[in-house]
Amino acid sequence: MNRIIYLNNSPSKSSLRFFFKSLCIFVHMSQNLKTIFGSILLLIFVSCKENHTSNEGVQNGKELGTKEEIPSSLKKDFTKYLTYTLQNAFEVGQGENYTTNFLEVDYDHDGIMDKIISINRLEKANSDLESAENPEKFMEIGQMGNYNHLILYNGRDSLFYDPVNVSSSPYVPLVVSSISLKGGASSEIQVDYRIRNSSYRSLYSIKGNQVRLIFHWKIFDGLGTNSPEAYAIEVGAEGKYGEFKDLNIYKGKLEILPTNSNPNTFQPKITKTGRIYTTFFYIAKEEKYFTKLKNQFDHK
């Protein structure tokens, strides 16, 4: 059943719930990250367990049995249509300033171009900082929260689908691109985002206008410190267990932070080494990538 965003729905549930849901994936997948969230680890752990069966890292639109008609006049004014949709899906306030980026791709292969829209809400993050009970702590964690979003726009039916909260620092907008993991036309989505002086990559599949997180890995961490780490992620030639290609993770060397540069916003270059750190394989039954690193998984 498709999940659709409508203009007259009631506001979405508290963003705090989805903040912790997204943090679950961050903590689970980032094995070597030096955590700064010690005081909330127990709450994160409980939230991870409660949402184990949901789409990881994804805030989905409401489940509706039938399609509700959107006025054609509103569909013709895309800017106004998008504004009202973001207010509904992400509780964007009236008059709030935010930036949007559009990636045009035919993600459902129907011959009609669709859009992947990313939203950055730095102004909202700074407003929350001013009203925070502990602004020093909020700054320490890089103002991490639900200030970067994704939403799908289907070009055939002119409807928005599946809003996604990407819990991250708001200083840098999401870097969104299309990627082909099965060969042929690109149909998967690659999203890079920042958390303070680190960067992460998530890969999503799209099926039936629904977004699913299938892979997550660190790109770099510790930028500007004495113990940086970096990885290069490459798509392999073929898949060992099915049509999805394997993902090879290489150790990398991180560019040194230039003098007077901000480690939370500077985009460093990564030099790939010749040694593969690990390889991820797509398991169709689970609909996501796994690695045999440390014998965590054994799918045969």
KEMAR-617071 format. One record per residue: residue in three letters; x, y, z of N, C-alpha, C in turn. Coordinates in steps of 0.05 Angstrom, whole numbers, padded with zeros to 5 digits, always signed. Each point is the difference from the previous one (the first is absolute). Layout:
<recs>
ALAXYZXYZXYZ;...
</recs>
This chain:
<recs>
MET+00017-00024+00000-00017+00024+00000+00018+00025+00000;ASN-00005+00018-00018+00016+00024-00002-00005+00018+00024;ARG+00020+00014+00008-00002+00019+00021+00002+00028-00011;ILE-00020+00016+00003-00003+00025-00015-00003+00023+00020;ILE+00011+00023-00007-00002+00023+00016-00022+00018-00010;TYR-00020+00006+00017-00022+00017-00007+00001+00027+00015;LEU-00012+00020-00012+00002+00027+00012-00017+00003+00024;ASN-00022-00015+00002-00019+00004+00022+00004-00021+00022;ASN+00022-00015+00000+00006-00018+00023+00006+00017+00024;SER-00003-00012+00024+00009+00013+00024+00030+00000+00001;PRO+00012+00019+00015+00030+00001+00000+00011-00027+00008;SER+00025-00005-00010+00014-00026+00006+00006-00002+00029;LYS+00005-00024+00010+00007-00005+00028+00025+00014+00007;SER+00004+00002+00026+00023+00015+00011+00026-00007-00014;SER+00014+00020-00009+00026-00004-00014+00020-00013+00019;LEU-00004+00002+00026+00018-00012+00019+00000-00030-00003;ARG-00023-00012-00005-00001-00029-00003+00016-00009-00023;PHE-00001+00014-00022+00015-00008-00024+00029+00007+00003;PHE+00006+00020+00016+00028+00007+00005+00014-00024+00013;PHE-00013-00012+00021+00012-00023+00013+00000-00024-00018;LYS-00021-00003-00017+00000-00023-00019+00024+00001-00019;SER+00005+00024-00010+00023+00003-00018+00026-00004+00014;LEU+00002+00009+00026+00024-00004+00015+00005-00030+00004;CYS-00021-00016+00001+00004-00029+00003+00018-00011-00022;ILE-00007+00008-00025+00016-00011-00022+00028+00011+00001;PHE+00003+00025+00008+00026+00012+00002+00018-00015+00020;VAL-00011-00006+00023+00015-00014+00021+00006-00029-00009;HIS-00020-00013-00012+00002-00029-00007+00021-00004-00022;MET+00001+00018-00020+00017-00005-00023+00028+00012+00003;SER+00004+00019+00018+00026+00014+00002+00016-00013+00023;GLN+00014-00021-00007+00013-00017+00021+00023+00014+00014;ASN+00014+00018-00014+00024+00011+00011-00003+00029+00009;LEU-00024+00011-00002-00004+00028+00007+00003+00004+00030;LYS+00015+00021+00007+00004+00007+00028-00024+00016+00009;THR-00019-00013+00013-00026+00012+00005+00002+00022+00021;ILE-00017+00020-00005-00002+00022+00019-00029+00001+00012;PHE-00014-00022-00004-00028+00000+00009-00003-00019+00024;GLY+00019-00002+00017-00001-00020+00021-00024+00003+00018;SER-00009+00024+00004-00022+00005+00019-00027-00010-00011;ILE-00001-00005-00027-00026-00009-00011+00002-00027-00013;LEU+00021-00015+00005+00003-00026-00013-00022-00019+00007;LEU-00009+00000+00026-00021-00018+00008-00026+00006-00014;LEU-00006+00025-00003-00025+00007-00014+00002-00008-00029;ILE+00023+00004-00013+00004-00008-00027-00004-00030-00003;PHE+00011-00016+00019-00001-00029-00002-00029-00009+00002;VAL-00015+00012+00017-00029-00007+00003-00015+00006-00026;SER+00006+00024-00011-00013+00009-00024+00006-00019-00023;CYS+00025-00009-00002+00008-00019-00021-00016-00025+00001;LYS-00003-00011+00024-00015-00025+00004-00029+00004-00008;GLU-00012+00022+00007-00028+00004-00004-00006+00003-00030;ASN+00019+00010-00016-00005+00005-00028+00015-00019-00018;HIS+00006-00023+00010+00016-00019-00015-00012-00008-00027;THR-00026-00002-00002-00013-00010-00024-00006+00022-00020;SER+00004+00025+00007-00006+00022-00018+00022+00005-00020;ASN-00005+00017-00020+00021+00007-00019+00021+00016+00015;GLU+00024-00010+00003+00020+00013+00016+00008+00027-00011;GLY+00000+00020+00018+00009+00026-00007-00021+00016-00017;VAL-00024-00011-00003-00020+00012-00018-00025+00008+00016;GLN-00008+00025-00004-00026+00008+00010-00019-00002-00023;ASN-00019-00019+00002-00018-00005-00023-00025+00018+00001;GLY-00011+00004-00024-00026+00014-00001-00022-00017+00012;LYS-00023+00012+00002-00022-00015+00013-00010-00022-00018;GLU-00008-00023+00012-00012-00022-00015-00029+00007-00005;LEU-00007+00001-00026-00027+00007-00007-00012-00021-00019;GLY-00025-00007+00003-00012-00021-00016-00007+00009-00028;THR-00006+00025-00003-00008+00010-00027+00015+00027-00005;LYS+00003+00006-00025+00013+00025-00008-00020+00023+00003;GLU+00009+00021+00013-00017+00024+00004+00007+00020-00021;GLU-00020+00012-00012+00004+00018-00023+00013+00026+00009;ILE+00021+00007-00014+00013+00026+00003-00010+00019-00021;PRO-00009+00024+00007-00011+00018-00021+00020+00004-00022;SER-00009-00002-00025+00018+00003-00023+00012+00028-00001;SER-00014+00020+00010+00011+00027+00000+00025+00002+00018;LEU+00000-00015+00022+00023+00000+00018+00023-00014-00013;LYS-00005-00023-00014+00021-00014-00013+00014+00016-00021;LYS-00014+00019-00012+00011+00017-00021+00020+00020+00011;ASP-00003+00007+00026+00018+00019+00013+00019-00016+00017;PHE+00022-00011-00011+00017-00018+00014+00012+00012+00025;THR+00009+00025-00002+00012+00013+00023-00019+00001+00024;LYS-00024+00008-00005-00020+00001+00022-00007-00028+00010;TYR-00002-00019-00018-00006-00028+00006+00022-00011+00018;LEU+00025+00005-00007+00023-00009+00016+00000+00013+00028;THR-00005+00026+00001+00000+00014+00026-00020-00012+00019;TYR-00024-00004-00009-00021-00011+00017+00007-00029+00008;THR+00012-00014-00018+00007-00028+00006+00021-00002+00021;LEU+00021+00018-00001+00021+00000+00020-00011+00008+00027;GLN-00019+00019+00000-00012+00008+00025-00014-00024+00013;ASN-00012-00017-00016-00015-00023+00010+00019-00023+00007;ALA+00020-00005-00016+00017-00023+00004+00021+00004+00022;PHE+00011+00024+00001+00022+00005+00018-00005+00023+00020;GLU-00024+00009+00001-00008+00022+00018+00017+00025-00005;VAL+00006+00006-00025+00014+00024-00007-00019+00024+00006;GLY+00010+00019+00015-00017+00022+00009-00005+00021-00022;GLN-00022+00015+00004-00006+00022-00018+00022+00020+00001;GLY+00011+00008-00023+00020+00020-00001+00028-00010+00006;GLU+00003-00026+00006+00027-00011+00005+00016-00001-00026;ASN+00025+00008+00002+00018-00001-00023+00015-00027+00000;TYR+00001-00012-00024+00013-00026-00003+00009-00001-00029;THR+00018-00019-00006+00010-00004-00027-00009-00027-00011;THR-00004-00002-00026-00008-00025-00012+00018-00005-00024;ASN+00005-00025-00005+00015-00009-00024-00016-00023-00013;PHE+00001+00000-00027-00017-00019-00015+00018-00019-00016;LEU-00005-00026+00001+00013-00019-00017-00022-00013-00017;GLU+00002+00004-00026-00019-00011-00018+00009-00028-00010;VAL-00016-00020+00004+00007-00027-00007-00026-00016-00004;ASP-00001-00018-00018-00023-00017-00005+00002-00024+00018;TYR-00006+00003+00026+00006-00021+00019-00018-00024-00003;ASP-00024+00003-00012-00018-00023-00004+00000-00010-00028;HIS+00017+00011-00017+00004-00010-00028-00026+00000-00016;ASP-00017+00021+00003-00024+00001-00016+00002+00019-00023;GLY+00024+00011-00005+00004+00018-00022-00006+00029+00007;ILE-00008+00006+00024-00007+00027+00009+00020+00007+00023;MET+00012+00023-00003+00020+00008+00020-00013+00007+00027;ASP+00012-00010+00021-00008+00005+00028+00021+00018+00013;LYS-00005+00007+00025+00018+00017+00015+00006-00012+00027;ILE+00025+00002+00008+00009-00004+00028+00007+00027+00011;ILE-00015+00009+00020+00004+00027+00010+00013-00001+00028;SER+00022+00014+00003+00013+00002+00026-00004+00027+00012;ILE-00004+00002+00026-00006+00024+00014+00020+00004+00023;ASN+00011+00024+00002+00018+00007+00022-00012+00023+00016;ARG-00001-00003+00027-00013+00019+00017+00019+00011+00022;LEU+00021+00013-00010+00020+00012+00018-00012+00021+00018;GLU-00018+00016-00011-00013+00021+00016-00015-00012+00023;LYS-00014-00022-00004-00015-00013+00021+00019-00011+00022;ALA+00022-00010-00009+00020-00011+00019+00011+00023+00018;ASN+00005+00023-00012+00010+00022+00015-00021+00012+00019;SER-00025-00001-00009-00022+00008+00017-00003-00018+00024;ASP+00003-00026-00005-00001-00020+00022+00023+00004+00019;LEU+00023+00008-00010+00023+00005+00017-00005+00023+00020;GLU-00013+00021-00010-00006+00023+00017-00019-00008+00023;SER-00018-00019-00005-00020-00007+00020+00008-00026+00015;ALA+00023-00011-00006+00008-00025+00013+00005+00003+00030;GLU-00007-00020+00016+00005+00001+00028+00030-00002+00006;ASN+00014-00014-00017+00029-00003+00003+00014+00005-00027;PRO+00002+00026-00007+00012+00006-00027+00028-00010-00003;GLU+00016-00001+00021+00028-00009-00002+00000-00029-00009;LYS-00017-00017+00012-00001-00028-00008-00010-00003-00029;PHE-00020+00016-00007-00010-00001-00027+00022+00007-00020;MET+00016+00019+00006+00023+00007-00018+00020-00022+00000;GLU+00004-00013+00023+00020-00021+00002-00006-00023-00019;ILE-00026-00006-00003-00008-00022-00018-00005+00010-00028;GLY+00009+00024-00006-00002+00010-00027-00028+00008-00009;GLN-00017+00008+00020-00028+00007-00006-00013-00023-00015;MET+00007-00024+00006-00011-00024-00014-00030-00002+00006;GLY-00015-00005-00021-00029-00003+00002-00012-00004-00027;ASN-00027+00003-00001-00014-00004-00025-00002+00026-00015;TYR+00022+00009-00012+00001+00025-00015+00007-00005-00029;ASN+00004-00025-00008+00004-00007-00028-00021-00022-00007;HIS-00013+00005-00022-00022-00019-00008+00002-00007-00029;LEU-00014-00022-00007-00005-00008-00027-00030-00005-00004;ILE-00009+00004-00024-00028-00007-00007-00001-00006-00030;LEU-00017-00019-00007-00003-00009-00028-00023+00016-00014;TYR+00004+00005-00025-00022+00012-00016-00003-00017-00025;ASN-00023-00013-00003-00005-00017-00023-00011+00017-00023;GLY+00014+00000-00023-00008+00016-00022-00025-00009-00014;ARG-00007-00025+00002-00024-00010-00014-00026+00009+00014;ASP-00001-00003+00027-00025+00007+00014+00002+00027+00014;SER+00023+00013-00001+00004+00027+00012-00006-00001+00030;LEU+00010-00020+00013-00004-00003+00029+00027-00003+00014;PHE+00001+00009+00025+00023-00004+00017-00002-00025+00016;TYR+00023-00014+00004+00000-00025+00015+00023-00001+00020;ASP-00004-00016+00020+00021-00009+00019+00020+00020+00009;PRO-00007+00018+00018+00019+00019+00011+00021-00015+00017;VAL+00025+00008-00002+00022-00013+00015+00015+00021+00016;ASN+00003-00005+00026+00017+00016+00017+00028-00011+00000;VAL+00020+00015-00007+00028-00008+00000+00013+00014+00024;SER+00001-00013+00023+00010+00013+00024+00030+00007-00003;SER+00007+00025+00001+00027+00009-00007+00004+00028+00010;SER+00024+00010-00004+00006+00028+00006-00011+00018-00023;PRO-00011+00023+00006-00012+00016-00020+00018+00018-00016;TYR+00026+00001+00007+00019+00019-00012+00004-00005-00030;VAL-00003-00025-00009+00004-00008-00028-00025-00014-00010;PRO-00011+00009-00022-00023-00014-00012+00007-00028-00008;LEU-00020-00017-00003+00004-00027-00011+00011+00001-00028;VAL+00018-00019-00006+00010-00003-00027-00014-00025-00012;VAL-00018+00005-00018-00017-00022-00010+00006-00005-00030;SER+00003-00026-00007+00005-00007-00027-00013-00027-00006;SER-00004-00006-00025-00011-00026-00008+00023-00019-00006;ILE-00005-00025+00005+00021-00020-00004-00013-00026-00010;SER+00015-00015-00016-00010-00025-00011+00014-00023+00014;LEU-00015-00015+00016+00011-00023+00014-00007-00027-00013;LYS-00017+00001-00021-00009-00024-00013+00007+00000-00030;GLY+00014+00020-00009+00006+00003-00028-00023+00014-00014;GLY+00005+00011-00024-00021+00014-00014-00004+00028+00011;ALA-00025+00010-00003-00006+00027+00010+00002+00002+00030;SER+00008+00023+00009+00003+00005+00029-00028+00000+00013;SER-00002-00014+00022-00025-00001+00014+00003+00001+00031;GLU+00024-00001+00010+00005+00003+00029+00010+00028+00006;ILE-00002+00008+00025+00007+00027+00008+00023-00001+00020;GLN+00020+00017-00005+00023+00002+00018-00002+00027+00015;VAL+00003-00001+00026-00003+00024+00017+00025+00002+00018;ASP+00015+00021-00003+00022+00006+00018-00008+00023+00019;TYR+00007-00003+00026-00007+00020+00019+00021+00002+00021;ARG+00000+00023+00015+00020+00005+00020-00011-00001+00028;ILE+00017-00010+00018-00004+00002+00029+00026+00012+00012;ARG-00001+00025+00006+00024+00015+00009+00023-00003-00020;ASN+00023-00010+00009+00023-00003-00018+00002-00028-00012;SER-00023-00013-00004-00001-00026-00012-00020+00000-00023;SER+00001-00020-00017-00019-00002-00022-00008-00029-00004;TYR-00025-00004-00008-00011-00027-00003-00015-00002-00027;ARG-00003-00025-00009-00014-00005-00025-00022-00020+00004;SER-00024+00006-00010-00022-00019+00001-00010-00005-00029;LEU-00007-00024-00005-00011-00008-00026-00029-00009+00004;TYR-00018+00010-00017-00028-00007+00002-00010-00012-00026;SER-00018-00020+00003-00014-00010-00023-00028+00012+00000;ILE-00012+00002-00023-00027+00011-00002-00018-00020-00015;LYS-00021-00008+00013-00018-00020-00012-00028+00008+00007;GLY-00018+00003-00020-00027+00007+00006-00002+00027+00014;ASN+00017+00019-00007+00001+00026+00013+00007-00001+00030;GLN+00013-00021+00008+00008-00003+00028+00031-00002+00000;VAL+00011+00014+00020+00030+00001+00003+00008-00019+00021;ARG+00022-00015-00006+00010-00019+00020+00030+00003+00002;LEU+00010+00002+00025+00029+00002+00005+00012-00028-00004;ILE+00019-00002-00019+00012-00027-00005+00030-00001+00007;PHE+00012+00023+00005+00029+00000+00006+00007+00026+00015;HIS+00019-00002+00018+00009+00024+00015+00029-00005+00009;TRP+00018+00020-00005+00028-00003+00008+00012+00028+00004;LYS+00021+00000+00016+00015+00025+00005+00019+00006-00024;ILE+00001+00026-00008+00019+00008-00020+00025+00010+00013;PHE-00003+00018+00020+00024+00008+00015-00009+00009+00028;ASP+00020+00002+00017-00005+00008+00028+00026+00013+00011;GLY-00003+00017+00020+00023+00012+00013+00015+00020-00017;LEU-00014+00014-00018+00013+00020-00016+00010+00023+00018;GLY+00025+00006-00003+00012+00021+00016+00012-00010+00027;THR-00001-00026+00005+00011-00011+00024+00025-00016-00006;ASN+00013-00011+00020+00024-00016-00003-00006-00029-00008;SER-00025-00008+00000-00007-00028-00006-00023-00001-00020;PRO+00005+00010-00024-00021-00001-00021-00002-00028-00012;GLU-00023-00006-00012-00003-00025-00015-00017+00006-00024;ALA+00003-00016-00021-00014+00005-00025-00004-00026-00015;TYR-00021-00001-00017-00006-00023-00016-00009+00009-00027;ALA+00006-00017-00020-00010+00004-00027-00019-00022-00007;ILE-00024+00006-00009-00021-00019-00006-00003-00002-00030;GLU+00003-00024-00010-00002-00005-00029-00020-00022-00006;VAL-00014+00003-00022-00019-00021-00009+00016-00020-00016;GLY-00004-00026+00006+00015-00021-00013-00012-00006-00028;ALA+00013-00018-00014-00008-00007-00027-00026-00017+00000;GLU-00004-00016+00020-00024-00017+00001-00006-00007+00029;GLY-00023-00013+00003-00009-00007+00027+00005-00030+00005;LYS+00010-00006+00024+00006-00028+00006-00025-00016+00005;TYR-00021+00013+00011-00024-00014+00008-00025+00008-00015;GLY+00002+00016-00021-00024+00008-00015+00006+00022-00019;GLU-00022+00014-00009+00003+00020-00020+00013+00026+00010;PHE-00002+00006+00026+00013+00024+00011+00030-00005+00001;LYS+00015+00020-00009+00029-00002+00000+00011+00002+00028;ASP+00023-00013+00005+00014+00002+00026+00011+00028+00003;LEU+00005+00007+00025+00012+00026+00007+00026-00005+00014;ASN+00022+00010-00011+00026-00004+00011+00008+00025+00016;ILE+00009-00004+00025+00008+00021+00018+00031-00001+00002;TYR+00013+00022-00008+00029+00002+00002+00007+00019+00022;LYS+00023-00005+00013+00011+00019+00018+00010+00024-00016;GLY-00003+00024+00011+00008+00024-00014+00018+00018+00017;LYS+00012+00019-00013+00016+00021+00014-00014+00026-00003;LEU-00005+00013+00023-00016+00025+00001+00018+00024-00003;GLU-00009+00019-00017+00014+00025-00003+00002+00015+00026;ILE+00023+00013+00005+00003+00015+00025-00017+00026-00002;LEU-00012+00006+00022-00017+00024+00002+00018+00025-00004;PRO-00006+00017-00019+00015+00025-00004-00002+00019+00024;THR+00019+00016+00004+00000+00019+00021-00024+00019-00002;ASN-00013+00005+00023-00023+00018+00001-00025-00011-00014;SER-00001-00025-00007-00023-00012-00012-00018-00012+00022;ASN-00026-00001-00005-00019-00011+00019-00002-00030-00004;PRO+00007-00016+00020-00001-00030-00004-00029-00010-00003;ASN-00020+00016+00007-00028-00009-00002-00011+00005-00028;THR+00014+00015-00017-00011+00006-00026+00020-00005-00023;PHE+00026-00002+00006+00020-00004-00021-00004-00028-00012;GLN+00002-00002-00026-00003-00025-00014+00028-00010-00009;PRO+00011-00019+00014+00028-00009-00006+00000-00020-00023;LYS+00023-00003-00012+00004-00020-00020+00009-00026+00014;ILE-00008-00022-00012+00008-00026+00011+00016-00016-00021;THR+00023-00009+00008+00017-00016-00018-00004-00029+00007;LYS-00009-00016-00020-00005-00029+00005+00027-00015+00001;THR+00001-00018+00020+00023-00018+00001-00006-00025-00016;GLY+00019-00017-00003-00004-00024-00016-00012-00023+00015;ARG-00006+00003+00025-00009-00022+00017-00030+00002+00005;ILE-00015-00022-00006-00029-00001+00006-00003-00005+00029;TYR-00016+00017+00013-00005-00003+00029-00021-00021+00004;THR-00022+00001-00015-00021-00020+00001-00017+00003-00025;THR-00017-00020-00005-00019+00000-00023-00028-00005+00010;PHE-00019+00016-00010-00028-00004+00007-00014-00015-00023;PHE-00018-00018+00007-00015-00016-00019-00030+00005+00005;TYR-00015+00002-00022-00029+00005+00003-00014-00027+00003;ILE-00016-00002+00021-00015-00024+00006-00030+00006-00006;ALA-00010-00012-00022-00027+00006-00010-00021-00005+00021;LYS+00002-00021+00015-00020-00007+00020-00002+00022+00021;GLU+00022+00013+00007+00000+00021+00020-00004+00028-00012;GLU+00004+00002-00027-00002+00025-00015+00019+00021+00010;LYS+00025-00008+00006+00020+00019+00009+00028-00013-00003;TYR+00020+00016+00004+00028-00010-00002+00010-00009+00027;PHE+00016-00022-00001+00014-00010+00024+00029-00004-00006;THR+00016-00001+00021+00028-00007-00004+00008-00023+00018;LYS+00020-00015-00007+00010-00022+00016+00022+00009+00019;LEU+00003+00027+00003+00019+00011+00019-00004-00012+00028;LYS+00020-00011+00011+00000-00012+00027-00022-00022+00002;ASN-00006-00012-00023-00019-00023+00000-00027+00008+00012;GLN-00008+00025-00004-00026+00008+00010-00023-00013-00014;PHE+00003-00005-00025-00022-00012-00016+00011-00024-00016;ASP-00017-00019-00004+00009-00024-00015-00024-00009-00017;HIS-00004+00014-00023-00021-00007-00018+00011-00017-00023;LYS-00009-00024-00001+00010-00018-00021-00024-00012-00016;
</recs>
